[in-house]
Amino acid sequence: MSDRSDEFQEHLSDVIRSYGEGAFGETRYLLESLSAPDVANLLESTPPKVRRVVWDLLDEDTENRVLQHLAEDVRAEFLESMDTERLVAAADELDTDDFADLLQQLPDAITQRVLSSLDQAERARLETVLSYPEDTAGGLMNTDAVTVRPRLALEIVLRYLRLRKDLPDTTDALIVVNSRDEYVGMLPVTKVLTSDPSVTVREVMDTEAEAIAVDTPDTEVAKLFSEEDLVSAPVVDTAGRLLGRITIDDVVDVIIEDADEAVLARAGLDLDEDTFAPIAKSMRRRAIWLGINLITAFLAAAVINIFEETIARVVALAVLMPIVASMGGVAGTQTLTLVIRGIALGQVGRANILWLLNREFIVATLNGLLWATLVAVSAALAFQDQLLGVVIAVAMIINILVAAVAGSLLPSILNRVNIDPAIAGGVILTTITDVTGFFAFLGLASWAYA
């Protein structure tokens, strides 16, 4: 465990101990020494009763900063207790896109009350961001972009920046627009500082830097930032007019969320589920996934039931069945994970999916022959039955090949019917490999021992 993790665990232990002893002054002193992300992590790591006490110990400014770092479920818990005045105060501490994320968790009636309480300029900026889905460039963008015109001399630009006194966070470049607010190019701050003050913006701006369309999915935005090593990027509408900008901190959040979602979705868990959520709430969320899994288990059980007489005659089949299903499941999961990753990175599509399928089929064949031979020899020696070894070897090869094909094609098929393969792929693949494995093994055994 890292030093930072050890330190956090110490803070968590201190908070829980202080809660038990009623030493809230000690807890308040500890909270004042932590950054907003650390306080957010601390809140998410404590049970609900302790969490509420810790939250009440924070001052208003700290609460506002901490809100943007909380998971949605935990954040919603605190937002419900805030009145309109407190929510409006939070707008002063948060970036427009972060405050928009908060408002999207509130009922429409409360959101409208908050918007009506803001000044006209702030309300217009928020409404702009709220008008776009949160998983698009429009939902990610902030409206704090600093713009300049192409005809201005750098000397005037420098004077303008000094008058502003400060710049928005993560400002690595100014955005160049024309008189109709249409995007023209980017002016790196380094160019402003190092170029001849008498030259114009047009002479030193970067016209090759492309803007991001407002409806671009957030995953595509993250990919673009990664490929181009961007710190910030302008966002434009369909007419090319500047709407705002996206910064690297928001993109990092998208990357982390996508990675977490890919892991949690396979278990049927929500990305923003509170680790310490109430029992009833957690049970409802997980019950659906368990129900789906139960259906797949019944399918596998039904296949086994068909061959009840065969299993009764050759008891060794019951011992070896899990091996066949397990090997197919692992082989299929390897292929499925590889293909989902390739699709997410834009490396797998219609043009090369057949080539990938062919490669995975060859790999599965070679691996199937290798491990089927090993298992066949082991089974024959263990049960003194060479025929049993042949049966399990053939069944394993069949199941591994089917798993490779299913793992290669499932992501594309699920995408076409608008189902996330990261969520449904694992369940469907497990069903296919279990049913195929049991049917192949027991079916071959029924024929061989007839």
N, C-alpha and C positions, 0 to 999 in steps of 0.2 A: 504494500500500500504506500502511496506517495506521501511526502511530508504534508502537502496541502490537504489530502484526504484525512490524514491523522489529525491535523489541526481542526478540520471541520467536525470530525467525530467528537473531539474534545468539547467544542462549542455546543454541539447538540446535547451531549451528556450534561453540560453545565446548565443549559436551559431547562431540561427535563428535571434535573435535581432541584434547581431554584424554584420551579413550579411546585414541586412536592413540598418544599419547605416554606413556600410563600415569600421567598426573598426576591420580590419583583424589582427592587432597586438594583440588585446585582445583574439581573437580566437586562434591564434598561441600559446599564453601563456597557455591557457586552455588545448589545445591538448597535450602540453608537459608534463602536469601533469597526463595524463590518461594512462592506460595500453593499449596494442595493442588490446585486445578483446573489451575494452570499446570504443576505437576509431572506431573499426569496427562496433559496435552496433550503434554508433552515425552516421556513414556514411549511414547505412541502414535505419536510422530513419529520414533522411532529404530528401527533394525533390531533383530531379536531378541537378537543377541549383546550389543550395546551396552545394550539395555533391561535385561537381566538384571543387568549390572554396576551400572547406575544404581539399580536397585531395591535391590540389596544395600547401597548406600551410605546408604539412608534409615533413620532410626531407627524403632522400632516404632510410636510414636504417629503419625508422619507417614504411615507405610504405611497405618494404619487410616483416616486421613482421606482419603488419595488413592484408596483402593479404590472408594469410592462414586462417584468421578468418571470411572472408566475405562470404556471400551466393554466389552461382555460378553466378547468373544473375548480381549482383553488381560487382563481381570480374571481370567478362568478360568485363564489361564496361570500367574498368581501364586497363585491359590487352591489349585491342585493341589499346590503345594509347602509349604503350611501345615499344621501339625498341629492337633489339636483345641484345644489350649491357646491357640495363637495366634488361632484363629478366635473363641474365647470372649472373648479380650482385645479383639478388634475390636468386639464388641457394646457395650462401654463407650463407644466413641467415636462410634458410629453411631446414627441414629434407628432406631426399630423397623422402619419400612417399608424403609429402606435396607439394614438387616442381613438382612431377609427376602429382599430381592432377591439378596443374596450367597448365601444358603443355597439358593435355588432353582437355582443353577448347579452345586451339588455333588451327588454321588451320594446316594441316599436313606440308605445306611448311614452315611455321614459326617454327613449332616444330623441323623440321630437321635442320633449320639454327641455332637454339639455341643449339641443341645437338652437332652440328659440331663445335660450338664455345667453348665447354667445354673441360677440359682436359680429357685424356683417361680414367682415373680411375672413375671420376665423371660421364662421359658419360656411361660407362659400368654399373654402379650402377643404373642409371636412366633407361636405356634400359631394365634392368632386371625387374624393377617394372612395366614399361610401357607395358611389354609383357603379363601381366595378367590383366583380367577384374578388374575394380576398386571395384566391390562388392564381391571380393574374398579375401582370406588370402594373396595371392600374391600382390593384389592391395593395401592392407593395410600395408604390411610389410615395415620395414626400413632395410637397409643393414649395419647398424652401429653396428652389434653384436660384442661383445668381446669374442673371443674363446680361449680355452686352451686345452692341451692334457692330457689324463688320467695319464700318467706316471710321470708328473712333480710334484715336491714337492711344498707344499704351500708356502714355503719360496721363491722359484723362481717365483711363481705366484705373490706374494706380490711385489717383486722387479720389475717385469714386469709392474704391475699396476702403481707403482710410476714413472716409466719412461714415461708412457703415460701422466702423470700430471692431466688429467681429464678423466672422463668417460661419455659415452653418457647419455642423460637424461633418467630417469626411469630405471636405471640399478640396479636391485635387485639381479641378478645372472649372472654368466658367463656361456657360453655355451660350453660344452665339446664335442669335435669332435676327430675322429681318423685321421690317416695320409691321408685318402681318403676324408676328410671333411664330413664324415658321422656322423650324430648326435648320441651321446652316452648318454648324460645326462646333468643335470644342477648342477652348483656349486654355491649355495647361497653365497652372499658376507659375510653374517654373519658367515658362516663356515670358510671362508678364514681368518676372523679376530679373531675368537675364538678358532680355532683348533690348535693342535700342529704343528708348522711350518715344522717339519720334515716328516710328513705324506704326502702321495701322493694324488693327486686329486681323483684318483680311489677309495680311501678308504673312502672319505667323500662326494662324489658327490651323487646326487639324480638320480637314474636310473629309477625310476618309473614315473618321469615327462614326459608326452607324448608330442611329437612334433605335430604341426598342418600341415596337408597336404596343399600344396600351392593352390589347387583348392577348398578348403573348402569355402562355402558361408559365407559372413560376418555375417549374422544372427546366423549361427552356431558357429562362432568364439566368438561372444558376449555371447551366451549361455554358452559356455565352460568357458569363463573368469568369468562369474557370478557364475557358479556352483562350480568351483575350487578356487575361490578367487585369481585369478592370477593377477600379476602386469605386467609380460611380458611372452612371450612364443615363442619358436623357430618355424620357418617355414621351411619345407623340401620339396624336390621334390619327384617324384615317386620312386627314387632310395634311398631315405633316406638322400641325401646330404643336408647340411645346406644352405639355401638361404638368410635368414635374421631373423628378429624377429618382433613380434607385441607387442605394449605396450598399457597399460590401457588407455592412453589419446585418442588413435585412436579408441578403443573399445567404450569409452563413446560417442564419436562422432557418431558412428554407432547406438547406443541405442537411442540417442536423435533424429537422423534423422528418424529412424524407427517409433518412437512415433509420430513425427510431420507428417510423411507421412500418417500414419494411420488416423489421424484427417483430414488433408487437402484433401486426396484422395477422401473422401466421398463427398466433394463439388466440385470435379473436378479441384482442384487447384494443381499446381506444387509445390513440396517441396522447390525448389530454386527460386520461383518467387519473384521478387522484389516488395515489398509492394508499392513502389512509381514508378512502371514501367509506361512507356508511355501509354496513353489511348488506342491507336490502338493495341498495343502489348497485353495488358490485355484483350481487347475485343475479339481478335482472339482466345486466349487460352480458354476463358470461353464459347465462342459461341458453340463449339462442345458439351460440357456437357449440355448446355441449350437445344440444339437441340435434344439430346437423351431423356432428360426429357420431351420435348414436345411430342415426339412420345408416351411415356408411358401415358401422359395425354390424348392424342387422343384415346388410347385404352380404358381408363376408361370412357371417354365421349361417346364412341361408345356403351359401355354396357348400360349406362344410357339412351341413345337414344332409345334403343330397348324397354324400358319400359315407353316410353313417355306417353302413354295413362293411364297407371296405376298411374303414378305420378299426372297426371291431375285430376284423380278421388279422390285420397287420397293425399291431399297437404302435410299432416304431414310427408309423406315419404321423401320429399325434405329436411325437417328440420332435420330428424334423420339420413339420409344417412352418413354424415361425421362422426358420432359417431362410426358406424360399421367399416368404413374404418380405422379410427384413432386407435381404440383399437387393430385391427389386426396388423396395422403397428408397434405400440409400442411393442406388444408382440413378433412379429417377429424380431424386431431390438434387443431386449434383448437376444434372443437365438442366433441370428447371431453374435453379438459381443462376446458372451461367447465362441462360437465355433471357431471363428477366433483367439481369444486369445489362446485357447487351442491348436490349430494347430501350432501357432507361437511358443509356449512353448514346443511343441513336446508331449503334453499330450493327444491329440486326433488323432486317426488314424483308420485304418480298423478294428483293434481288438476291439475297444470299441465304435465306432460310433453308432452302433445299440442300445447299452445300453443307450447311451446318448440320442438318438432319443426317446427311450421308456420313459426315465425320463422326457424329455421336453414335451412329449405328455401328460403324467399324470399331470404335473404341469399346462399345458395349459388347460386341462379339468377342473381342480379344480378352476383355476382363471376364466375360461370362465363361469362356473356355478355361481360363486360368483357375478361377475360384470354383467352378463346377467340378473340375477334375480333383481339386483338393478335397472338397466336401464329399464327392463320390467315394474317393478312397477311404476317407475317414468313416463314412457311414457304413461302407461294406465291411471294414474291419471291426467296427464297434458292434454291429448287429449280425456279423457273419452271413451277410446276404448281398451277393454281387448285383443281383437284379435291382435291389433297393438303391444301390449306389448309382446305377444307370438312370433309374427313374428320377432321382433327385437332381442329377446332373442336367438332364434334358429340361426338367421343369425350371431350374434356375436360369439356364440360358434363355428359355422362352420369356420368362418374367423380366429379366434384365433388358432384353431387346425391346419388349413392349414398353418398359419404363423409359428407355432412352427415346423412343418415338413419341410417347406421351409427353415427356418433359420438354422435348423440342417444339412440339406443335401447340401444346396447351396455352402458353402465354399469348400467342398470336390469335388463337381462336377466342379466348376470353376477352382480349382487347376489342375484337370486332363486335362483340355483343355487349360492350361497355361494362365489363366486369373486371375489377382490379385483380390481375393474376397473383399479386403478392398476397392477397387475402384468400382467394378461392382456389388458387393453384395447388397448394399443399394438400387441401382436403380432397380434391378431385383426384389428384395423383395417388394419394394413399389408397383411395377406394379402388382405383384401377389396378394398382400393384397387388393389393391384398386379394381381390377377386381373381385376377389372372393367375397369381401364384398358387392360391389354393385350388383353383379349378384345374390348372395344368398338372400340378403334383398329384392330386387325388384322382383326377381323371386318368392320367397315365398309369397310376397304381392300380386302379380298377381294371384297366385293360390288361396290364401285365400279370396280375394275380388272379385273373378270371379263371 
